Amino acid sequence: MISIIGLLTAPKEHIKFVSDYIQEIRYFKEKIEIFEHSKDKNETPIKNTDLWIDSYIEMVPELQEFRNHVRSEMQRLGIQMYDEYIYENCNHYVSGYKKELEQFRTSLQ
């Protein structure tokens, strides 16, 4: 568990990441519920959670546990991951948040 003092003294980029991480967890849970109870089986929001993780996992290896859970749920629901090409070349979290990701990377040094 992250300490309160640790958060109070953390760089703003770390606090933003923690906030985004909590939001992604919350959204993922909602996306799963909607998928399970909806006639419209839109896989994209669930698959995008894995793309979000992919954009940070190199900097935050601890995200692997979340990724394992996401992929387990995808498998349980019969959702295929995006093609590797998407992860390597078309991850909109990487291209759309390039500056934010670089600031976060810098804050970790």
N, CA, C and O atoms as a MOPAC input file, in Angstrom:
PM7 MOZYME 1SCF
protein

 N      0.82800 1    -1.17800 1     0.00000 1
 C      0.00000 1     0.00000 1     0.00000 1
 C      0.87400 1     1.24400 1     0.00000 1
 O      1.89600 1     1.29500 1     0.68500 1
 N      0.47400 1     2.22900 1    -0.75900 1
 C      1.21200 1     3.48100 1    -0.83600 1
 C      0.91700 1     4.29500 1     0.41700 1
 O     -0.23600 1     4.43400 1     0.82500 1
 N      1.96200 1     4.82600 1     1.01500 1
 C      1.75600 1     5.61600 1     2.22700 1
 C      1.21600 1     7.00200 1     1.88600 1
 O      1.46300 1     7.52600 1     0.80100 1
 N      0.48700 1     7.57800 1     2.81200 1
 C     -0.05400 1     8.92300 1     2.63700 1
 C      1.09400 1     9.91800 1     2.51800 1
 O      1.06000 1    10.79800 1     1.65800 1
 N      2.10200 1     9.79200 1     3.36400 1
 C      3.25400 1    10.69700 1     3.30200 1
 C      3.94200 1    10.55600 1     1.95300 1
 O      4.36900 1    11.54600 1     1.35900 1
 N      4.04700 1     9.32800 1     1.47500 1
 C      4.64900 1     9.11000 1     0.15700 1
 C      3.89000 1     9.83700 1    -0.93700 1
 O      4.50000 1    10.41600 1    -1.83700 1
 N      2.56600 1     9.81400 1    -0.86900 1
 C      1.75500 1    10.53300 1    -1.86300 1
 C      1.86600 1    12.04300 1    -1.69200 1
 O      1.91400 1    12.78200 1    -2.67600 1
 N      1.90600 1    12.49800 1    -0.45200 1
 C      1.99600 1    13.93500 1    -0.20400 1
 C      3.29900 1    14.52500 1    -0.72600 1
 O      3.35000 1    15.68700 1    -1.12700 1
 N      4.34000 1    13.72000 1    -0.71600 1
 C      5.64600 1    14.23000 1    -1.15000 1
 C      6.02000 1    13.78100 1    -2.55500 1
 O      7.08500 1    14.14000 1    -3.05800 1
 N      5.16700 1    13.01100 1    -3.18500 1
 C      5.45100 1    12.49300 1    -4.53500 1
 C      5.35600 1    13.60900 1    -5.57400 1
 O      4.60300 1    14.56800 1    -5.40700 1
 N      6.13100 1    13.46600 1    -6.64600 1
 C      5.98700 1    14.42300 1    -7.74800 1
 C      4.56400 1    14.36900 1    -8.31600 1
 O      3.90300 1    13.33300 1    -8.24600 1
 N      4.10700 1    15.46900 1    -8.86700 1
 C      2.74100 1    15.54200 1    -9.38900 1
 C      2.48600 1    14.48300 1   -10.45900 1
 O      1.35500 1    14.02000 1   -10.60000 1
 N      3.50600 1    14.09400 1   -11.21000 1
 C      3.35000 1    13.06200 1   -12.23200 1
 C      3.00400 1    11.71500 1   -11.61500 1
 O      2.25300 1    10.93800 1   -12.20400 1
 N      3.54300 1    11.43200 1   -10.43700 1
 C      3.24900 1    10.16800 1    -9.75700 1
 C      1.81700 1    10.15800 1    -9.24700 1
 O      1.11700 1     9.15000 1    -9.34800 1
 N      1.39100 1    11.28300 1    -8.70000 1
 C      0.02100 1    11.38800 1    -8.20800 1
 C     -0.96200 1    11.24600 1    -9.36600 1
 O     -1.98900 1    10.58000 1    -9.23600 1
 N     -0.64700 1    11.87200 1   -10.49600 1
 C     -1.49500 1    11.76300 1   -11.69100 1
 C     -1.57300 1    10.30400 1   -12.13900 1
 O     -2.65300 1     9.81100 1   -12.46600 1
 N     -0.43100 1     9.61200 1   -12.15400 1
 C     -0.43000 1     8.21000 1   -12.55100 1
 C     -1.30000 1     7.37700 1   -11.60400 1
 O     -2.11100 1     6.57100 1   -12.06200 1
 N     -1.14100 1     7.56100 1   -10.29400 1
 C     -1.92700 1     6.79300 1    -9.32300 1
 C     -3.41400 1     7.06300 1    -9.52900 1
 O     -4.22800 1     6.14100 1    -9.48300 1
 N     -3.76200 1     8.31600 1    -9.75500 1
 C     -5.16000 1     8.67100 1   -10.01900 1
 C     -5.67100 1     7.98600 1   -11.28400 1
 O     -6.76800 1     7.42800 1   -11.29200 1
 N     -4.87500 1     8.02900 1   -12.35300 1
 C     -5.26500 1     7.37500 1   -13.60700 1
 C     -5.38100 1     5.86600 1   -13.43800 1
 O     -6.27600 1     5.23600 1   -14.00300 1
 N     -4.47700 1     5.29500 1   -12.66400 1
 C     -4.48000 1     3.85100 1   -12.42100 1
 C     -5.77100 1     3.43300 1   -11.70400 1
 O     -6.41900 1     2.45800 1   -12.08600 1
 N     -6.12500 1     4.17500 1   -10.67700 1
 C     -7.36400 1     3.88300 1    -9.95200 1
 C     -8.56300 1     4.02400 1   -10.89100 1
 O     -9.48700 1     3.21100 1   -10.85600 1
 N     -8.54100 1     5.04000 1   -11.71100 1
 C     -9.62700 1     5.25300 1   -12.67100 1
 C     -9.70700 1     4.10000 1   -13.65800 1
 O    -10.80500 1     3.64400 1   -13.97600 1
 N     -8.57800 1     3.62100 1   -14.14800 1
 C     -8.57100 1     2.49000 1   -15.07900 1
 C     -9.13200 1     1.23200 1   -14.42800 1
 O     -9.88000 1     0.48400 1   -15.05700 1
 N     -8.77500 1     1.00300 1   -13.18200 1
 C     -9.31200 1    -0.16400 1   -12.46100 1
 C    -10.82900 1    -0.04500 1   -12.35600 1
 O    -11.55500 1    -0.99800 1   -12.63600 1
 N    -11.29500 1     1.11800 1   -11.95700 1
 C    -12.73400 1     1.35600 1   -11.82000 1
 C    -13.44100 1     1.15600 1   -13.15800 1
 O    -14.44300 1     0.44600 1   -13.23800 1
 N    -12.91400 1     1.78700 1   -14.20900 1
 C    -13.51000 1     1.67000 1   -15.53700 1
 C    -13.50400 1     0.23500 1   -16.02700 1
 O    -14.47400 1    -0.21900 1   -16.63400 1
 N    -12.41600 1    -0.48400 1   -15.76800 1
 C    -12.33300 1    -1.86900 1   -16.22100 1
 C    -13.44500 1    -2.70300 1   -15.59100 1
 O    -14.10800 1    -3.48200 1   -16.27500 1
 N    -13.64300 1    -2.53700 1   -14.29300 1
 C    -14.70600 1    -3.27900 1   -13.61700 1
 C    -16.05900 1    -2.94900 1   -14.23600 1
 O    -16.88000 1    -3.84100 1   -14.45100 1
 N    -16.29200 1    -1.68000 1   -14.52000 1
 C    -17.55200 1    -1.27200 1   -15.14900 1
 C    -17.68100 1    -1.85500 1   -16.55600 1
 O    -18.75000 1    -2.32500 1   -16.94500 1
 N    -16.59200 1    -1.82100 1   -17.31000 1
 C    -16.59800 1    -2.34500 1   -18.68100 1
 C    -16.94000 1    -3.83100 1   -18.69700 1
 O    -17.67300 1    -4.29300 1   -19.57100 1
 N    -16.41500 1    -4.57200 1   -17.73900 1
 C    -16.70000 1    -6.00800 1   -17.64300 1
 C    -18.18100 1    -6.22500 1   -17.35100 1
 O    -18.83100 1    -7.04800 1   -17.99600 1
 N    -18.71300 1    -5.48400 1   -16.37700 1
 C    -20.13900 1    -5.61900 1   -16.03400 1
 C    -21.02900 1    -5.29500 1   -17.22400 1
 O    -21.97800 1    -6.02600 1   -17.50900 1
 N    -20.72900 1    -4.21000 1   -17.91400 1
 C    -21.52400 1    -3.82100 1   -19.08700 1
 C    -21.44100 1    -4.90000 1   -20.15300 1
 O    -22.45600 1    -5.26700 1   -20.74500 1
 N    -20.24500 1    -5.41100 1   -20.40400 1
 C    -20.05900 1    -6.44500 1   -21.42100 1
 C    -20.87000 1    -7.68600 1   -21.08500 1
 O    -21.52700 1    -8.26300 1   -21.95100 1
 N    -20.81900 1    -8.09000 1   -19.82300 1
 C    -21.50500 1    -9.31000 1   -19.40500 1
 C    -23.02300 1    -9.19000 1   -19.46700 1
 O    -23.71200 1   -10.18500 1   -19.69200 1
 N    -23.55000 1    -7.99400 1   -19.27300 1
 C    -24.99700 1    -7.82600 1   -19.18100 1
 C    -25.62100 1    -7.12200 1   -20.38000 1
 O    -26.81300 1    -6.81500 1   -20.36500 1
 N    -24.84700 1    -6.87000 1   -21.39500 1
 C    -25.35000 1    -6.13100 1   -22.54300 1
 C    -25.51100 1    -7.03900 1   -23.75200 1
 O    -24.78400 1    -8.01900 1   -23.91600 1
 N    -26.46300 1    -6.69900 1   -24.58200 1
 C    -26.60600 1    -7.41000 1   -25.85700 1
 C    -25.49900 1    -6.99300 1   -26.81200 1
 O    -25.04800 1    -7.78600 1   -27.63900 1
 N    -25.06700 1    -5.74400 1   -26.69200 1
 C    -23.98100 1    -5.21100 1   -27.51900 1
 C    -22.65300 1    -5.58100 1   -26.87100 1
 O    -22.25800 1    -4.97200 1   -25.87600 1
 N    -21.98000 1    -6.54800 1   -27.41200 1
 C    -20.72300 1    -7.03900 1   -26.83700 1
 C    -19.53100 1    -6.26700 1   -27.40200 1
 O    -18.73100 1    -6.80700 1   -28.16500 1
 N    -19.42800 1    -4.99900 1   -27.01500 1
 C    -18.34200 1    -4.14500 1   -27.47600 1
 C    -17.06300 1    -4.48300 1   -26.71000 1
 O    -16.94700 1    -4.18700 1   -25.52100 1
 N    -16.11900 1    -5.09700 1   -27.39000 1
 C    -14.86200 1    -5.52600 1   -26.77800 1
 C    -13.84900 1    -4.39900 1   -26.64700 1
 O    -12.93700 1    -4.47500 1   -25.82400 1
 N    -14.00200 1    -3.36100 1   -27.44900 1
 C    -12.98900 1    -2.31600 1   -27.53800 1
 C    -12.63600 1    -1.68700 1   -26.19400 1
 O    -11.44800 1    -1.56600 1   -25.89400 1
 N    -13.60200 1    -1.27800 1   -25.36800 1
 C    -13.21100 1    -0.66600 1   -24.08800 1
 C    -12.38000 1    -1.59500 1   -23.20300 1
 O    -11.48000 1    -1.14100 1   -22.49700 1
 N    -12.67600 1    -2.86800 1   -23.24000 1
 C    -11.92200 1    -3.83600 1   -22.43000 1
 C    -10.52400 1    -4.00700 1   -23.00300 1
 O     -9.54400 1    -4.02300 1   -22.25800 1
 N    -10.42600 1    -4.13300 1   -24.30000 1
 C     -9.12200 1    -4.27800 1   -24.95300 1
 C     -8.25900 1    -3.03100 1   -24.74600 1
 O     -7.03400 1    -3.11600 1   -24.65300 1
 N     -8.92100 1    -1.87100 1   -24.67700 1
 C     -8.17400 1    -0.63100 1   -24.48400 1
 C     -7.53200 1    -0.54700 1   -23.10900 1
 O     -6.52500 1     0.14200 1   -22.94300 1
 N     -8.09500 1    -1.23600 1   -22.11700 1
 C     -7.45500 1    -1.27900 1   -20.80500 1
 C     -6.07500 1    -1.89800 1   -20.92600 1
 O     -5.12400 1    -1.42200 1   -20.30400 1
 N     -5.95400 1    -2.95400 1   -21.72000 1
 C     -4.65500 1    -3.58400 1   -21.92300 1
 C     -3.69700 1    -2.64500 1   -22.65700 1
 O     -2.49500 1    -2.65400 1   -22.39200 1
 N     -4.22200 1    -1.84200 1   -23.57200 1
 C     -3.37200 1    -0.85000 1   -24.24600 1
 C     -2.88300 1     0.20900 1   -23.26000 1
 O     -1.73300 1     0.64100 1   -23.32600 1
 N     -3.76400 1     0.62600 1   -22.34100 1
 C     -3.34300 1     1.60200 1   -21.32800 1
 C     -2.20600 1     1.02000 1   -20.49400 1
 O     -1.19600 1     1.68300 1   -20.26000 1
 N     -2.37600 1    -0.21000 1   -20.05200 1
 C     -1.32700 1    -0.87000 1   -19.27400 1
 C     -0.04100 1    -0.92700 1   -20.08600 1
 O      1.04100 1    -0.65600 1   -19.56600 1
 N     -0.16200 1    -1.27700 1   -21.35300 1
 C      1.00600 1    -1.39600 1   -22.22000 1
 C      1.78900 1    -0.08600 1   -22.29900 1
 O      3.01500 1    -0.10200 1   -22.41600 1
 N      1.09300 1     1.03500 1   -22.23800 1
 C      1.77900 1     2.32100 1   -22.35400 1
 C      2.61800 1     2.64600 1   -21.11400 1
 O      3.51400 1     3.48700 1   -21.18800 1
 N      2.35100 1     2.00900 1   -19.99700 1
 C      3.06300 1     2.29100 1   -18.74800 1
 C      3.90400 1     1.12800 1   -18.22500 1
 O      4.77000 1     1.34100 1   -17.37700 1
 N      3.68000 1    -0.07100 1   -18.69700 1
 C      4.25900 1    -1.24400 1   -18.02600 1
 C      5.78500 1    -1.25400 1   -18.01600 1
 O      6.39000 1    -1.79500 1   -17.09000 1
 N      6.39700 1    -0.68000 1   -19.00400 1
 C      7.86100 1    -0.62400 1   -19.01400 1
 C      8.37200 1     0.22900 1   -17.85100 1
 O      9.41000 1    -0.07100 1   -17.26100 1
 N      7.63800 1     1.29100 1   -17.53000 1
 C      8.04400 1     2.18900 1   -16.44600 1
 C      7.56900 1     1.69800 1   -15.08400 1
 O      8.19300 1     1.98700 1   -14.06300 1
 N      6.46200 1     0.95500 1   -15.07100 1
 C      5.86700 1     0.47800 1   -13.82000 1
 C      5.61300 1    -1.02700 1   -13.96000 1
 O      4.48700 1    -1.44700 1   -14.22300 1
 N      6.66100 1    -1.83200 1   -13.78500 1
 C      6.51000 1    -3.28500 1   -13.95600 1
 C      5.45800 1    -3.91000 1   -13.04800 1
 O      4.94400 1    -4.98800 1   -13.34700 1
 N      5.13400 1    -3.24300 1   -11.94300 1
 C      4.11900 1    -3.76000 1   -11.02300 1
 C      2.74300 1    -3.84900 1   -11.67900 1
 O      1.84800 1    -4.51100 1   -11.15400 1
 N      2.57000 1    -3.19300 1   -12.81100 1
 C      1.30000 1    -3.28600 1   -13.54200 1
 C      1.06300 1    -4.68300 1   -14.11900 1
 O     -0.03700 1    -4.98000 1   -14.58700 1
 N      2.07600 1    -5.53500 1   -14.09000 1
 C      1.92400 1    -6.88300 1   -14.64000 1
 C      0.79000 1    -7.64100 1   -13.95800 1
 O      0.07600 1    -8.40300 1   -14.61000 1
 N      0.61900 1    -7.44200 1   -12.67100 1
 C     -0.46000 1    -8.11800 1   -11.94700 1
 C     -1.82400 1    -7.68300 1   -12.49500 1
 O     -2.71000 1    -8.51500 1   -12.68700 1
 N     -1.99200 1    -6.37700 1   -12.74500 1
 C     -3.23400 1    -5.87200 1   -13.33100 1
 C     -3.39800 1    -6.42100 1   -14.74400 1
 O     -4.49600 1    -6.82400 1   -15.13000 1
 N     -2.32200 1    -6.43700 1   -15.51200 1
 C     -2.38000 1    -6.96900 1   -16.87400 1
 C     -2.78900 1    -8.43200 1   -16.86000 1
 O     -3.60500 1    -8.85300 1   -17.68100 1
 N     -2.24300 1    -9.20300 1   -15.95500 1
 C     -2.60600 1   -10.62100 1   -15.86700 1
 C     -4.10100 1   -10.77100 1   -15.60400 1
 O     -4.75400 1   -11.63200 1   -16.19200 1
 N     -4.63600 1    -9.94200 1   -14.73100 1
 C     -6.06200 1    -9.99300 1   -14.42600 1
 C     -6.89300 1    -9.59800 1   -15.65300 1
 O     -7.86400 1   -10.27200 1   -15.99700 1
 N     -6.50200 1    -8.50900 1   -16.30200 1
 C     -7.23200 1    -8.05000 1   -17.49200 1
 C     -7.24400 1    -9.14200 1   -18.55500 1
 O     -8.29100 1    -9.44400 1   -19.12700 1
 N     -6.10500 1    -9.72200 1   -18.81200 1
 C     -6.02500 1   -10.75400 1   -19.85100 1
 C     -6.77400 1   -12.02000 1   -19.45000 1
 O     -7.32900 1   -12.71000 1   -20.30500 1
 N     -6.79100 1   -12.32300 1   -18.17200 1
 C     -7.56400 1   -13.47000 1   -17.69600 1
 C     -9.05300 1   -13.23800 1   -17.92500 1
 O     -9.76500 1   -14.14200 1   -18.36300 1
 N     -9.51500 1   -12.04500 1   -17.63400 1
 C    -10.91800 1   -11.69900 1   -17.86400 1
 C    -11.23600 1   -11.71400 1   -19.35900 1
 O    -12.30200 1   -12.17800 1   -19.76400 1
 N    -10.32500 1   -11.21200 1   -20.16700 1
 C    -10.53600 1   -11.23200 1   -21.61600 1
 C    -10.68100 1   -12.67300 1   -22.09900 1
 O    -11.57100 1   -12.98700 1   -22.88900 1
 N     -9.80800 1   -13.53200 1   -21.62000 1
 C     -9.87100 1   -14.94100 1   -22.01300 1
 C    -11.18600 1   -15.56400 1   -21.55200 1
 O    -11.82800 1   -16.29400 1   -22.30900 1
 N    -11.58300 1   -15.28300 1   -20.33000 1
 C    -12.83000 1   -15.81900 1   -19.79000 1
 C    -14.02400 1   -15.39300 1   -20.63900 1
 O    -14.96400 1   -16.16600 1   -20.82300 1
 N    -13.98900 1   -14.17900 1   -21.15200 1
 C    -15.09500 1   -13.63900 1   -21.93300 1
 C    -14.95600 1   -13.90700 1   -23.43200 1
 O    -15.81900 1   -13.51800 1   -24.21900 1
 N    -13.86600 1   -14.57600 1   -23.82400 1
 C    -13.65700 1   -14.88700 1   -25.23500 1
 C    -13.24100 1   -13.68200 1   -26.06400 1
 O    -13.53400 1   -13.61900 1   -27.25800 1
 N    -12.56700 1   -12.73500 1   -25.44700 1
 C    -12.10800 1   -11.52600 1   -26.13900 1
 C    -10.64800 1   -11.70400 1   -26.53300 1
 O     -9.79100 1   -11.95900 1   -25.68700 1
 N    -10.38000 1   -11.56700 1   -27.81100 1
 C     -9.01600 1   -11.67200 1   -28.31700 1
 C     -8.29000 1   -10.34400 1   -28.13800 1
 O     -8.88900 1    -9.28000 1   -28.29600 1
 N     -7.01000 1   -10.40400 1   -27.81200 1
 C     -6.20000 1    -9.18900 1   -27.71500 1
 C     -6.08600 1    -8.55200 1   -29.09300 1
 O     -6.31200 1    -9.19400 1   -30.11900 1
 N     -5.73400 1    -7.28600 1   -29.08700 1
 C     -5.40400 1    -6.63300 1   -30.35800 1
 C     -4.20500 1    -7.33800 1   -30.96400 1
 O     -3.42600 1    -7.97300 1   -30.25400 1
 N     -4.05800 1    -7.22500 1   -32.28300 1
 C     -2.86800 1    -7.75200 1   -32.94500 1
 C     -1.63200 1    -7.04000 1   -32.41400 1
 O     -1.70800 1    -5.89300 1   -31.97500 1
 N     -0.50800 1    -7.71800 1   -32.45700 1
 C      0.75600 1    -7.14300 1   -31.97500 1
 C      1.07700 1    -5.81900 1   -32.67700 1
 O      1.69500 1    -4.93300 1   -32.08500 1
 N      0.66200 1    -5.69100 1   -33.92200 1
 C      0.89300 1    -4.45600 1   -34.67800 1
 C      0.29900 1    -3.25400 1   -33.94600 1
 O      0.91600 1    -2.19000 1   -33.90500 1
 N     -0.87900 1    -3.41300 1   -33.37300 1
 C     -1.53500 1    -2.31700 1   -32.64800 1
 C     -0.68900 1    -1.90700 1   -31.45400 1
 O     -0.48900 1    -0.71500 1   -31.21800 1
 N     -0.19200 1    -2.87300 1   -30.70200 1
 C      0.63500 1    -2.57100 1   -29.53300 1
 C      1.92100 1    -1.85200 1   -29.94500 1
 O      2.36400 1    -0.92900 1   -29.26100 1
 N      2.50400 1    -2.26400 1   -31.03500 1
 C      3.78400 1    -1.70400 1   -31.46400 1
 C      3.65300 1    -0.37800 1   -32.19400 1
 O      4.53700 1     0.47100 1   -32.07700 1
 N      2.56100 1    -0.17100 1   -32.95400 1
 C      2.49300 1     0.98300 1   -33.84700 1
 C      1.27900 1     1.88700 1   -33.67700 1
 O      1.31000 1     3.03800 1   -34.11200 1
 N      0.23600 1     1.40700 1   -33.07100 1
 C     -1.02200 1     2.17200 1   -33.06100 1
 C     -1.63100 1     2.32500 1   -31.67700 1
 O     -2.84300 1     2.50400 1   -31.55900 1
 N     -0.82800 1     2.25900 1   -30.63700 1
 C     -1.36500 1     2.41300 1   -29.28900 1
 C     -1.68000 1     3.89100 1   -29.07700 1
 O     -0.77300 1     4.70800 1   -28.91800 1
 N     -2.96100 1     4.23000 1   -29.07600 1
 C     -3.36200 1     5.63000 1   -28.96900 1
 C     -3.01000 1     6.24300 1   -27.61400 1
 O     -2.95000 1     7.46700 1   -27.49800 1
 N     -2.78000 1     5.43500 1   -26.60600 1
 C     -2.33300 1     5.97300 1   -25.32300 1
 C     -0.88900 1     6.45900 1   -25.43100 1
 O     -0.51900 1     7.44700 1   -24.79600 1
 N     -0.08900 1     5.78500 1   -26.21300 1
 C      1.29700 1     6.19200 1   -26.40900 1
 C      1.36300 1     7.42900 1   -27.29700 1
 O      2.04800 1     8.39700 1   -26.96700 1
 N      0.66000 1     7.40100 1   -28.41000 1
 C      0.73100 1     8.53600 1   -29.33600 1
 C     -0.00800 1     9.76100 1   -28.81000 1
 O      0.44700 1    10.88500 1   -29.02200 1
 N     -1.11800 1     9.57300 1   -28.14100 1
 C     -1.92200 1    10.69000 1   -27.66900 1
 C     -1.41600 1    11.33900 1   -26.39200 1
 O     -1.72500 1    12.49900 1   -26.12000 1
 N     -0.65100 1    10.60900 1   -25.61700 1
 C     -0.16200 1    11.11700 1   -24.33100 1
 C      1.36400 1    11.08900 1   -24.26600 1
 O      1.95000 1    10.88400 1   -23.20300 1
 N      1.98900 1    11.29500 1   -25.40700 1
 C      3.44400 1    11.20800 1   -25.50400 1
 C      4.14100 1    12.12200 1   -24.49200 1
 O      5.04800 1    11.68900 1   -23.78100 1
 N      3.71300 1    13.38200 1   -24.42900 1
 C      4.34700 1    14.34000 1   -23.52000 1
 C      4.14200 1    13.91500 1   -22.07100 1
 O      5.08300 1    13.93900 1   -21.27700 1
 N      2.92400 1    13.52800 1   -21.72400 1
 C      2.61600 1    13.09300 1   -20.36500 1
 C      3.43800 1    11.85700 1   -19.97800 1
 O      3.96300 1    11.77900 1   -18.86700 1
 N      3.54300 1    10.90800 1   -20.88500 1
 C      4.33200 1     9.69700 1   -20.61500 1
 C      5.80700 1    10.03900 1   -20.42700 1
 O      6.47200 1     9.47000 1   -19.56100 1
 N      6.31300 1    10.95900 1   -21.22700 1
 C      7.72800 1    11.34500 1   -21.11000 1
 C      7.97000 1    12.07900 1   -19.78400 1
 O      9.00200 1    11.87800 1   -19.14400 1
 N      7.03300 1    12.91700 1   -19.37900 1
 C      7.16600 1    13.60400 1   -18.09300 1
 C      7.14500 1    12.59500 1   -16.94800 1
 O      7.90300 1    12.73200 1   -15.98700 1
 N      6.29500 1    11.60000 1   -17.04200 1
 C      6.24200 1    10.56100 1   -16.01500 1
 C      7.54900 1     9.79100 1   -15.98700 1
 O      8.10600 1     9.53500 1   -14.91900 1
 N      8.04000 1     9.42000 1   -17.16900 1
 C      9.32300 1     8.67800 1   -17.25000 1
 C     10.44200 1     9.50100 1   -16.60100 1
 O     11.24800 1     8.96800 1   -15.83800 1
 N     10.48500 1    10.78100 1   -16.90500 1
 C     11.51200 1    11.65700 1   -16.34500 1
 C     11.38700 1    11.75200 1   -14.82800 1
 O     12.39600 1    11.78000 1   -14.12300 1
 N     10.16400 1    11.80200 1   -14.32400 1
 C      9.94500 1    11.91600 1   -12.88000 1
 C     10.40800 1    10.67900 1   -12.11600 1
 O     10.64500 1    10.74600 1   -10.91000 1
 N     10.53400 1     9.57200 1   -12.80000 1
 C     10.96800 1     8.33500 1   -12.15400 1
 C     12.49100 1     8.26700 1   -11.96800 1
 O     12.99500 1     7.44000 1   -11.20800 1
 N     13.19700 1     9.12400 1   -12.65400 1
 C     14.67400 1     9.09000 1   -12.59700 1
 C     15.23000 1     9.79900 1   -11.40100 1
 O     16.44700 1     9.85000 1   -11.22500 1

